[in-house]
């Protein structure tokens, strides 16, 4: 599982919702988390979704934690390293 995901983190994810197993999906992309949405359910009172700004398309889409395959850390720290 990925470490605690926060707004501003750069993540790698499977860019579609119906992946059977996002970790083994052939296509992955990266983006920056712009919003952490708390969506409690009866089964999981701590359930969250994440709105991600895609690095390639510039579009924002919301995904569950299951779609995120890696948390690469704060985006601004990664940009300073480049």
DADA-V30212 format. One record per backbone hydrogen bond with DSSP energy under -1.0 kcal/mol. NH is the residue of the N-H (numbers start at 1). CO is the residue of the C=O. If there is no record, write none. Layout:
nh:NH co:CO
nh:NH co:CO
This chain:
nh:8 co:33
nh:9 co:6
nh:10 co:73
nh:11 co:31
nh:12 co:70
nh:13 co:29
nh:14 co:67
nh:16 co:14
nh:24 co:21
nh:29 co:13
nh:31 co:11
nh:32 co:53
nh:33 co:9
nh:34 co:51
nh:35 co:51
nh:37 co:49
nh:39 co:47
nh:41 co:44
nh:47 co:44
nh:49 co:37
nh:50 co:63
nh:51 co:35
nh:52 co:61
nh:53 co:32
nh:54 co:59
nh:55 co:30
nh:58 co:54
nh:61 co:52
nh:63 co:50
nh:67 co:64
nh:68 co:65
nh:69 co:12
nh:70 co:12
nh:72 co:10
nh:75 co:8
nh:78 co:74
nh:79 co:75
nh:80 co:76
nh:81 co:77
